[in-house]
Amino acid sequence: KLNFRNDGIFLINTSIPFTGPYYITNDEKLIEEGNYSSGQLNGKIVGYFSSGQVQYEGFVTNGKINFTNNFFENGQFESKIEYSNNKPISESSFYENGQLKEKKFYNDEKLNGEYVSYFENGQLKEKQFFNNDKLDGDYVSYFNNGQIKKEIIYDNNIIKNHTYYFNNGNIEREGSSDCDYRIYGYEIDGTLKTDLTY
């Protein structure tokens, strides 16, 4: 028997830290296995679906996680997360067909740097930049045919300029906040429809 404490895992009724493998089961089926060293998780951890297929795996060094890989039941990657000091620094997620779905980065558990996402066919869907969880800089999104859908410039999560497009490439709406925020709207054939100032 083991004693689970905030500072580690110990043999019951002792101050001796536990070293050895552990197994978690449910209805006699293995659902997780790993290893402790001197009372701390250490080495590879593997979790399983009820079918026995690997659901997730990770690697821990002295109680601090290095990475986790999560899987669909068909064996394809679902996501991969890398850590530093137990905090995520990057995350990639995937469609069930194995195609990359999105990639993002963190600093102190906040989104930072480039974020990209993709359609299931591999076509780029969005590209944007974050600074401490706030949109900052250029944002571009696409229709699934590769045509640009939106172009936006952010400054500390505030929209400074934007242009939206029809899927034929013509501008649907555009605006700027040089002073007041002014928006122009267009018909699909390119003729001006609205002219608004906020």
C-alpha positions in Angstrom: 0.0 0.0 0.0 1.1 3.6 -0.7 0.6 6.9 0.8 0.0 9.7 -1.7 1.3 13.1 -0.4 1.8 16.5 -1.9 5.6 15.9 -1.8 5.5 12.5 -3.4 4.5 8.8 -3.0 5.6 6.9 0.1 5.3 3.4 1.5 2.3 3.4 3.9 3.1 4.4 7.5 6.7 5.3 6.6 8.8 8.2 5.3 10.3 5.9 2.7 9.7 7.2 -0.9 8.3 4.6 -3.2 10.4 3.4 -6.2 9.0 1.0 -8.7 6.3 0.4 -11.4 2.6 1.2 -10.9 -0.4 -0.1 -12.7 -4.0 1.3 -12.8 -6.8 -1.1 -13.8 -10.5 -1.0 -14.4 -12.5 -4.2 -14.5 -9.2 -6.1 -14.8 -8.2 -4.0 -17.8 -5.0 -2.0 -17.7 -5.7 1.7 -18.2 -2.4 3.2 -17.2 1.1 2.2 -16.3 4.3 4.0 -15.4 7.1 4.2 -12.9 8.1 6.1 -9.7 11.6 6.8 -8.6 12.2 8.1 -5.1 8.6 9.0 -4.7 8.3 11.0 -8.0 6.9 10.0 -11.4 9.9 9.2 -13.6 10.1 7.8 -17.1 7.4 6.8 -19.5 3.7 6.8 -18.7 1.2 5.0 -21.0 -2.6 5.1 -20.9 -4.9 2.7 -22.8 -8.4 2.6 -24.3 -10.6 -0.2 -23.1 -9.7 -1.9 -26.4 -6.1 -2.1 -25.3 -5.0 0.5 -27.9 -2.7 3.2 -26.6 -4.6 6.4 -25.7 -1.8 8.6 -24.5 1.9 8.4 -23.6 4.2 10.8 -21.9 7.6 11.2 -20.4 8.3 12.6 -16.9 11.6 13.5 -15.3 11.6 13.8 -11.5 7.9 14.6 -11.4 8.1 17.1 -14.2 6.4 16.2 -17.5 8.4 16.6 -20.7 5.8 15.8 -23.3 2.5 14.0 -23.9 1.3 12.3 -27.0 -2.5 11.6 -27.4 -3.9 9.2 -29.9 -7.1 8.4 -31.7 -8.2 4.8 -31.2 -7.1 4.0 -34.8 -3.6 4.8 -33.7 -3.2 8.1 -35.4 -1.8 11.1 -33.4 -4.5 13.3 -31.9 -2.2 15.8 -30.2 1.3 16.4 -29.0 2.2 18.8 -26.2 5.7 19.8 -25.1 6.4 21.2 -21.6 9.0 23.1 -19.7 8.8 23.2 -15.9 5.4 21.5 -16.1 4.0 24.2 -18.3 3.1 23.7 -22.0 5.3 25.5 -24.5 3.9 24.1 -27.8 0.9 22.1 -28.9 0.1 20.3 -32.1 -3.3 18.7 -32.9 -4.2 16.5 -35.8 -7.2 15.3 -37.7 -8.0 11.6 -37.5 -6.5 11.1 -41.0 -3.2 12.2 -39.6 -3.2 15.7 -41.2 -2.0 18.5 -39.0 -5.0 20.5 -37.6 -3.3 23.3 -35.7 0.0 24.4 -34.1 0.4 26.9 -31.3 3.0 28.1 -28.8 2.8 29.2 -25.2 4.8 31.3 -22.8 3.9 31.0 -19.1 0.7 29.2 -20.2 -0.4 32.1 -22.5 -0.6 31.9 -26.2 2.5 33.5 -27.7 4.0 33.7 -31.2 2.6 32.1 -34.4 -0.6 30.1 -34.5 -1.5 28.2 -37.6 -4.5 26.0 -38.4 -5.3 23.8 -41.5 -8.3 22.3 -43.2 -8.5 18.5 -43.2 -7.2 18.5 -46.8 -4.0 20.1 -45.6 -4.8 23.6 -47.0 -3.9 26.5 -44.7 -6.9 27.8 -42.8 -5.6 30.5 -40.5 -2.4 32.2 -39.6 -2.1 34.7 -36.7 0.2 35.9 -34.0 -0.4 36.2 -30.2 1.3 38.2 -27.5 0.4 37.1 -24.0 -3.0 35.7 -25.2 -3.8 38.8 -27.2 -3.9 39.0 -31.0 -1.1 41.2 -32.2 0.0 41.7 -35.8 -1.2 40.1 -39.0 -4.1 37.7 -39.1 -5.0 35.9 -42.4 -7.7 33.3 -43.0 -8.5 31.3 -46.1 -11.4 29.6 -47.9 -10.7 25.8 -48.4 -9.9 26.5 -52.0 -6.8 28.6 -50.9 -8.4 32.0 -51.6 -7.9 34.6 -48.9 -11.0 35.1 -46.8 -9.9 37.7 -44.2 -6.9 39.9 -43.6 -6.8 41.8 -40.3 -4.2 43.8 -38.5 -4.3 43.7 -34.7 -2.6 45.9 -32.1 -2.8 44.4 -28.6 -6.1 42.7 -29.5 -7.6 45.8 -31.1 -8.5 45.7 -34.8 -6.6 48.4 -36.7 -7.4 47.4 -40.3 -9.5 44.7 -41.9 -10.4 43.3 -45.3 -12.9 40.6 -45.9 -13.2 38.9 -49.3 -15.8 37.0 -51.3 -14.6 33.5 -52.4 -14.2 34.9 -56.0 -11.5 37.2 -54.6 -13.5 40.5 -54.7 -13.5 42.6 -51.5 -16.6 42.2 -49.4 -15.8 44.7 -46.7 -12.8 46.8 -45.6 -12.1 49.2 -42.8 -9.5 51.2 -41.1 -9.1 53.0 -37.7 -6.7 55.7 -38.6 -9.0 58.1 -36.8 -12.7 57.1 -36.7 -13.3 53.5 -37.8 -14.6 53.6 -41.4 -16.0 50.6 -43.1 -16.7 50.1 -46.8 -19.0 47.3 -48.0 -19.2 45.9 -51.5 -21.5 43.7 -53.7 -20.0 40.5 -54.9 -19.4 42.2 -58.3 -17.3 44.9 -56.6 -19.7 47.8 -56.6 -19.8 49.9 -53.4 -22.8 49.0 -51.1 -22.2 50.8 -47.8 -19.9 53.5 -46.4 -20.1 53.7 -42.6 -18.0 55.7 -40.0 -18.0 54.8 -36.3 
